[in-house]
Amino acid sequence: MPLPFAKRLDNVETSAIRELFKLLGKPGIISFAGGFPDSAMFDVEGLREASQRALQEEPGGALQYGATEGYEPLRTQLAAFERSKGVTDLEPHQLIVTTGSQQALDLLGKTLIDPGDKVIVEGPTFLATIQCFRLYGADVQSAPIDAHGVQVDKLEEMIKAHKPKFVYLIPTFGNPSGALLSLERRKKILALAVKYQVLVVEDDPYGDLYFGEAPPPSILALSKDVPGSREWIAHCGSMSKVLSPGLRVGWLIAQPELLAKATMCKQFSDAHTSTFAQATAAQYLKSGRMPATLKNVRQKYGERAKAMADSLRKELGDAIEFTEPQGGLFFWARLTGAGGKIKDAGEFAKRAIEQGVAFVPGTPFFAKDADPSTLRLSFATADVAKIREGAARLGLALSQR
């Protein structure tokens, strides 16, 4: 007899990206599909020293059970890290440490979503977020975006129409869009949060990965300029893209009542994030090595992004359109069908695999009204030579009949 699985599982399916990875075992394949950082850029020596200091200075704290809210030295360091980026009035007790920012999003789903609640996300947005919110029964709606992030006028119309439980945004170099929400739009979103008394969840795993000029301050940082907006902002941060995803260190900043509920739910799931990982991250931040690490990854990823932009233009021409990202890990592109070339990204992905290169079709990143001509390409784990070769292979796949 089949097991009586929970009905909420009917609302979700296996990640299309994880399923794609099963096709990547072909020798010599170049992957633009992953959404993870390049392991060659991890500061292994710095992390080794940090872990050793954690064991030497406070072995009990690093190896014992810990507080659900997080290891206090790490909360102190994370508060200082956020203050350095403009969140001037943040104190350690105003954040909790999570097992990656993914857990922060899951905790928000657990604490806020009742079956049938409306939740507005960007279209496109982070695939796992759509799956997470649907798992808790949300009716997920997509607000349209452009190169400057979510279109605020359309977002306001949707807030008025749907009265959502919350709005979820990745305003800085979003996944998959790579879009950067403008300063003007960030301030308008804060005004909307106050006007409609709606929670805005700001997910910010990529904000430190800029290639040139720094992006506008986070929505959380700007909330000090919009009276009454701070209580309507929940901010999710992560060490995964800038230090190491293996540490699984993220954090959630929110108003006290929401943090208390999230902490209670975290107690039910993992009791606390690994204290050893937290102690290591705390020592690393304390060491002062983060600025040099960020400088290195910004330079390398910037070079790769430029190589991908140039190579896509050279090899695919007007059959593809995109806005070159100013940071993050991703290109969001659209097949135009120019010259009679293929316009369906799903079919193009199959042809690309045959040519030895992989990317992710864009359809799964939409909660509603998916655009089948869209695709996501990541430049993070391929060097410049592989990016050029991969683009050449995409050109061959595009010309395939």
N, C-alpha and C positions, 0 to 999 in steps of 0.2 A: 504493500500500500504506500502511496506517496505521503511524504511528511506534510503536516498541516502548516505550511509556511504562512507568515504574517501577510495579510492582504496589502500592507503598505509596499511590499516588494513588487507588487504589480505595477507600481508607478515609476520604477527605475529599471535600467538595464546595464549590462556590463559596459565599462568605458570603451568607447570606440578607439581611443588612443592605445589603451592597453592591448586591445585585440589586434591592432595594427602591428604592435611589436612582435607578434608571433610570425609575421611575414619577413622579419628583418634578419633571419638567419643566413640568408644567401651571402656567400663570401664576397667581399669587396664592395658591399653595398654602402652608399653614402647616405647617412640619415640626417634629414632636416626635420624629423618628426618629433623628437623628444623635447620636453620642456624643462630640462634640468641643466644646471651649470656644468662647466668643463672641470672635471676632477683634477686636471693638470694645473689648475689655478688655485687649488686649495693650499693654504698656508700650513703645510703639514708640520713644519718645524715649530711654528708658533703654537699650533694646537697641541703638539707633543709637550712643549714647555708648559703650556697652560694646564694640561691634565696632570703633569707631575707636580706643579705647584698646588693644585687642588688637593692632591693626596698628601702632600707634605704639610700644608698649612692647616687644613681642616678635614682630615680623613673621615671623621665621624659624620660631618655634614655632607660630604660627597658620596658616602657609601650607605648611609642609613635612610630609612623612610624620612620623608620631608613633608612640609606644609603643602596642602593642595594649592594654595594661592601662589606658591613658588618659593624658591630658595632666595632668602632675603638679600644676600650680596648681589645676586643677579638682578633682582627687581631694582635695586639701587643703581646698578650699571645701566640697565635698560631705560630707566627714567632719565638718567644723565644723557644717554644716547639720543632720546627723543627731544630733550631740552636743547641739545646742540643743533637740532633741526627746526627749532622755532616753537616747540610746545613748552612755553616758558614756565608755566605754573604746574608742571606735572610732578607728583610725588610718588614714591615707590608703592604706596598702598592703593594708588589709583589704577594699578594694572595687575593682571594675573598672568603667570607663565603658563603656556599651553604646549602640548606636544605637536609642534608645528602650527602654522596659522590655519591649517586645515581643521585642526581640532577646535580652534576658536570659532570657525564658521559652523561646525557641527553643534557646538554648545549654543550658539545663537539660534540655530534651528530648533534645538531641544527646548530652549527656554521661551521662545517667542511664537512658534508656529503651531496653530491648531489646524486640523484637516479643513480644507476649503479656503484658508486664508490666502489673500493675494499678496504676492511678493514681486516687486519690480526689479529686474536686473537689466544690464546692458545687452543689446543684441548686436554682436555676439558677446559672450562672456565665458569665464572659466567653467569648463565642462563639469568638473566635480561639484561646483556650487549648485548648478541646476539639479544634479542627481541628489545631492544632500537635501536641498530644500523640498524636492518632490518626495523624498523618502518620508518626510514628516507631514506630507499631505498638502503642501502648498500648491496653489495655482500660480505658476510662474509666468510672468508677463515680460516681454522684451521691449525696452525703450531704445529707439534708434540712436546710433552714434555716427560721427564723422571723424575726420582726422584730428579734431580738437576735443574729442570725447563725447559724452552723452549730450544730445540736443536738448537743452534745458526747457525750451518752450514745449516740446513734445512730452518731456518728462512731467511737466506740470499738468498738462492735459490728462496724462495717465494717472497721476496722483489724485486728481479731482474725480476721475471716472471710477477708479478701482479702490480708493481708500486702502492702500496696502498696509500690511503689518510693518514692513520696512522696505527701504530701497537699498540695493546692494550695488556698489560701484568699485571699479579698479581704476581710479582716475589718473594714475601715473604709469605710463608704458604698459597698458593693460594686456592681459592674456585672454584672448589671442590677438587683440586688435593692435597692440603697440601704440595706441593713441595716447596723447597727452592732453588732459583736460586743462583748458586755459584758466588763467587766474580769474578772469571775469566770470566764467561759468562756475568756478568753485564758490565764489562769493554768492552767486545767485542760488546755488544749491543750499547753502547755509540759510539764506533767506526763506527758501521753500520749506526747509525743515521746521523753522519757527512758525511760519504762516500756517502750515497744515498740521503741525504737531506730529510729524512723522520721523521715525528713526532712520538715519542714513548710516549704513555700514560701509566704511572705507577700508578696503583691502589694499595693503601697500607693501607687497613683497619685492617690488622692482624699483622703488623710488630712488634708491641710492646708486642705481646702475645707469647713470646718464653719461653721455659721450662728450658733451661740450658744456654749454651753459647749464647750470643747475635748474631743475624744474621749479615751478611755483611751490610755495609751502603746502604741506598737506592740508586737507580740509580741516583736520583736527587742529593744526597749528593756527589756521585762519579763524577758527571759531571765536578766538578772543576778541576779534574785531566786530562780531555780529552778536549783539546782546541776546541772551537766551538760547543760543544755538548749541552750546557745549553739551547740555544734557541730552540733545537729540543726535549725538554722534557716537558711534562705536567704531573703534579703530583697531585693525588687525595688523600686526607686524610679524616679521620672520627673519631669522638668521640664515635660512636655507639657501637663498640665492647669493648672499654676500660672504658667507663664511663656510658653512657645510650643511647640506640637507640631512646628513647622517646624524647630526646632533639632535634633530627634531626639536628645535627650540623656537617657539613663537610666543606671541603675547597678545593680550586683549586689553584695550583701554576703553572704559565705559563708565557711565554713571553708577554710583554705589549699589543701588538696588539690583541693576542688571548684573553687575559683577558678582554680587552675592548669590544670585540664582545660578549663574554660570558656574561658580565655584562648587555649589551644591551638586550640580549635574556632573561636574568633573570628578567629584568624589565617587560617583557611581561607576564611572568608566575606567579610570586608571589610577585613582587615588592621588597621584601627582606625576608630573613629568620627571623623567630620570634625573635624580639629584646629581649623579656624576656628570651627566651632560650639562646640567645647569651650572655646576661648579666650574667646569672647564670653560664654558662660555663666559662666565663672570670673570675668570682670571684672564681670558683673552682680551675682553673689553678693557679690563683694568691695565693690561700691559701697554696699551697705546699703539698696538700694531694695526688696528683696523684702518686708519687713514691710508697707510701704504698699501694694504690689501685692496682697498677700494680703488685707489689710483691705478693699480695694475690691471684689475678686471675691467675698469672703465676703458682703459686704453685698448686692451685686447679685443673686447667686444665691439668697441667702436670701429676698429680696423676691419673686423669681420662683417659688421653691418654694412660698411661702405663697400666692401668687396661683393657682398650679396646684391646690393642695389645695382652696382655697375654691371655685374654678371647677368642678372635677370634682364636688364635693359638690352644688353648685347645679344643674349641668346634667345630671348622670347619676344623682344620688340614690343609692338603695340598689341600683341595678343594677351598681355598681362598688364594690370595697372595696380599701383600701390602707392602709399605715402611712406617715404623713407623714415624709419623710426629714429627718434632722438635719444633713445635709451631702451633698457629692457633686454629681452631675449628673442623677440619675434618680429616677423613681417606678416602682415595681413594683406592678402592679395586677392584679386578678382580676375578671372579669365574673361576676356572681352568677346572672344569669338572672331576677332578681326582676321580678315583673309581666309575666312572659312575654317579656321582652326577650332579645335575642340573647346567647348565652353563648360562642359560638365566636369567639376573637379573630382568627383568620385571615379569616373571613368579615366580621367587623366592620371589619378593616383595609381590605378592598375597598370597603365602603360609605363608610368615612371618606375614602378617596381621592376618591370621587365627590363628597363634600361639600367637598373642598379642604383636608383635613388628613391628616397622616400620622403613624403610630407604628409600632413594631416588634412583631409578635406574639411571644409568649413561647416558643413551642415550640423554636426553634433553640438556646435558651440551656440546654437540658437535655441531659445526656449520656445519661440513661436516664429512662424514665417521665415523659415530658413532660406538662405540664398545658395542654391546648389553650385554656383559658379565660384564660390569663395574657397580659399585655402590658407592654412597657416604653415609658415616655414620658420624654423629656428636655426640661427647661425651660431649658437653658443658652443656646440661641441665639435664643430668642423673648423680646421684651420683654413687660411685663405686659399691655399692650393686646392683643398677638397671642395671648398665652396665654388670655386671657378669650374672645377670638373663636374660637380653636381649640377650646376646651372647648365653646363653644356649637355649633360645627359637629359635634363628637363627639355632642352631645345629639341633634342632628338625625339623624345616622347611626344612632344607637341606636334612634330611633323609627321609622326607615324600615322598610317592610314589603316 
